[in-house]
Amino acid sequence: MDERLSVAHWDGLWEQRWDTRESLYVGSAHMGYWQARAEDFSVGRKACDYDFGRKITGVLTPFLPAGAEVLDVGCGPGSILVPMGQAGCRVTAVEPAEEMIRQLRANAEAAGIEDYDVMPSIWQDVDTESLSGRFDLALSAITMWMFRDLRIQLERLETVSRDLCCVVGGAGGETSGHSDGMWNAIMGDVPQPGYSEFPLAFNLLYAMGRNPEVRIVDYSTKRSVESKIHQQKLFYTKYTQLTDSVERMIEENVMAGASDGLVQENCKASVIFWKSPKAGASN
């Protein structure tokens, strides 16, 4: 059999990339990083009226029943919860970062959304068997890159869904999106890490016998120069010590791309979705 059709092949490629990226970290790359990123992440989503989440909602809601029950793994500041809630879905959010939850609650209140739940937990600690088949949609947006055991986490999404599963990831290449020359200017010859869930997740699902579909959506984020500088500095503290010269380099680069004190970024995301095996079993 062609190894490119095997689960082990795609599992192995994912694990190699995860290991390579983890080996580069010198600072906080997970919980501490997202705690520090919560405010600027929220600002970036809200400034374009949750364009990221609205585009994803637009792809998925035609496949969902009215009042669908949705599980949002790694919900952040409500990037998807707010648009999904406004579309009539009832969202249960899984989020371990306290500051992200604070931003989420504030954003939901501002949007007039009251009917939602928050599970303040890391996804790995959620008892999926106790939630078996509870949701019409189980999704993970820009979070699967954090897990080395991708196949297991995909199967955990399938456990809690009675119908649809979805993984959303970057679609602008395999890097983190910092492809403006800054990575090499700061890090030299160190290879730039890959974060995008697509296409490895898509191919793994296919090898697992699923029939995933994918939609590529365009979305925008917007934030102040100060917020973008903060975000960039936090990103690079994962990989290197921020010297005065590195900080100046970041500041100059951000300001060069700003207009009227704002930085707008036009991005692409892959929306990969497929039927849970439970859906087939129930037909």
N, C-alpha and C positions, 0 to 999 in steps of 0.2 A: 504494500500500500504506500502511496505517496505520503511521505512524512508530513507534508503540508496539510494533509487532511486529518492528522491525528491530534487528539487533545494534548498529548504529551509535548508535541512540538510547540504549540502556541502557549501552553503553560510554561514551558521552559524559556521561551523568548521573553514572556512577561516577567518571570522571576529574575532573569539576567538583567533586564533593564531596571527593575526595582532595586536589585543589589548594587548595581552601578551607581544609581542615584543616591542611595543611602550611604554609600561609601564616601560620597563627596561632602556630606553634611558636617559642618563644624559647629553649627548653632542649632537652636530649636527649629525643627522642621514640621512639627505636628501640632500638638495642643497649644503650646505656648505661642507658636506663630499665629495660629488662628485667633487666639484670644487677642493678640496685639493687632490683628488685621480687621477685627470686627467692625469698627466704626468706618474706616475708609472703604471696606468692602460694601457696607450698607449704603454709603453715600454714592458709590459708583453704580449700584443697582437702581436706586431711587431716582437718580438724576435723569435717567432716560425712561422713567415710568416703568421700571421692571421689564425692559425690552427683552432681556434674556429669558425670563420666565414666561413672558407672553408668547414668545415665538414657540417655546416648547409646549406650552398649553395649547396653542393653536394646532400643533401637530397631533397631540394625543387625545384631546377631548372628543373628536369625531368618532373615536373607537370606544368611548366610555359611556355608560348609562348616566342618566340624569342623577345628580346627587351622589356621584361616585365616591367611594371610600378610597383615599390615596395615602400611601406611606411614602414619605419623603426622607430618604436617608442622607444625613449630612445637610440639613436644610439651610444652614447659615442664617442670614438675616431675613429670610422670607422671600428669597429670590423667586421661588416657584410657588410657595405657599400663598402669597398674596394674589397672583394672577389666577391660580387654581381655585382659591376661595371665592374670588369674584366671579368665576365661571360656574359657581354652584357646587363645587366639590367640597367634601369634608376631609381635611388633611390631618394626618398624624405625623408630626415631625420628630425625627431622631436627631439630636444634636447634643454633643458633650460639652461644648465650650460655653461657659456661663455668660460671657459677654455677647456671644452670638445670640443666645436665647434672649438676653435683654433687648438687643436690637430687633429681634424677631417680634417680640411682644409689642414693642413700641410701633413698629411698622404695621403690624396687623391691626392694632387699635386705630392708627391713623387712617387705615383703609376701610375701617368699619367691619372688620372680620372678627367674629367672636366664636364661631363654632369650629374649633380646632383643638388638637391635643399636642403636648410636647412630651417626648420621652427624653429626659436629660441623661443620656447614656451614650457610650461609644457603641457603634453598630455591632461589634464583635460580642458585646455582652448582652445583646437583646436575645431573649429566648424565642427563637423563630417558631419552634414547635407549638408554643402556647398561642401563637398568632396565625397558625396554619390556615390558609385559605380565607383570611379575614378581609383582604383588600382587593378592590377591582384593579388597582394599579400599584405596583411597588417600583419606585424609581430611585436612582442614585445619580446625582448630577455633580460632576467635577469632584468626585470623591473616591472612585474606585482605584485611582492611582496610588492611594495611601495603603492599599492592601497587597501583600505579596501573594496571597492565596486567592487569586482572582476567580478561579473556577468555583471554589467553595462559596465565595460571596455572591456570585451569580446564582448559584443553587439556593442560597438562603433567601434571595429575593423571590425566587420561584416558590419557595415554601410558603411565604406569607401571601402570595397573590393567588386569587382564584381565576384570574383572567390574564392581565397584561403586565409585563415587566419592561423596564426601560433603564438604559444607561446613557447618560449624556456626557460627552467629553469634548475637548477641543478638536477642531478639524483644520487647524492652520498649519499642520506639520507635527512632527514628533517632539519638538522642543516646548519649552514652557511659554513661549510667546514673546520672550525677550530676544527677538532676532534683529534688533536695531543696531548691532555692532557693539553694544555695551558689554555683552558677555565676554567677548574676546579681549576687549579693552581692559576689563577688570581682571579676568581670570586667565588671560594668556592662552596657552594651548590646552587647558583643561577642557575636555569634551563637554558640550552643553547637554544637560540632562533632558531626557524625554519624559513628558507627563501625559500626553494625549492618550485617552482610552481607545481611540479609533486609529488604526483598524484592527489592532490586536484583539480587542474584545469581540468585535464582529466575527473575526475568523475563528476565535475560540468557540463562540456560540454555534457557528456553523459546524465545526468539528464535533461538538456535543450533540449534534442531531437536531438542533433548533433551526428555524427558518426566520432569521432576523431580517427586519426591514430597517432602512436607514434614511433619514432625511437630513440634509445639510441646511442649516438656517444661518442667516446673517443677523447679527445684533450689535448694539452699540452700548458703550458705557461712557460716562462723562464724570469728571471730578475736577476739583481745584488743583492748581499746581502744587500746593502744599500737601494735599492728600496723595497725589501721585508720587511725589518725592518720598513721602512717608512709606508708601507701599513698596517702592523700588528699594529703599534702604532696608526694609524688613526682608525683602526677598534675598538680597545679596548677603545679609548677615547669616543666612543659612549656610553659605558656602565660603565666606572669607571674613577677615577682620576689616571693619570699615575704617580705613585711615582717612585723614583729612583730605588727601588727594582724591581718594575714591568717592568720598561724599561730594566733593566739588564736581567731580565728573558726572555723577548722577544728577545733581542739581542743574548743571548746565545743559545736560541732555534733555531733561524734562522740560526746562524752560524753552529750549529751542523748538520743541514740538507743540507748544501751547499757543492758544489764540484767545485773547481777551481774558487771560487768567485761568483758562480752562483747558483741560486735556481730554480730547475725545478719541476713543479707540473703536475702530470697526473690526469686529471679530466674527469668526465662524464657529459653530458648534455642530457636532454630530449627535443626532437623536436616534439611538439604536433601540428598537423595541421588538418584542416577540411575545408569543403566547406561552404562559406557564404550562407545564405538563398537566397541571390540575385542570386547566381549561379543556384540554383534549379529553381528559378522563371523565369530565362531567357531561360531555356531549353524547 
